[in-house]
């Protein structure tokens, strides 16, 4: 739960009034080994109007995004 709180605070810090991802969506991404940076990027895509499932599928289909998603944590 601590990481979910941290991610919600990150969205607030970068200008979101509310987190574009639900706690369940964040939990799913955490359990699938996504870094905070990529979870934030996915949240930005969702905030732009892309459906969560479609966004995650797109990240999974792009091997370079998946590699980044699981190896870097720049935020």
Secondary structure, DSSP 8 states (H G I E B T S, - for coil): -HHHHHHHHHHHHTT-SS-SS-HHHHHHHHHTT--HHHHHHHHHHHHTT--HHHHHHHHHH-HHHHHHHHH----
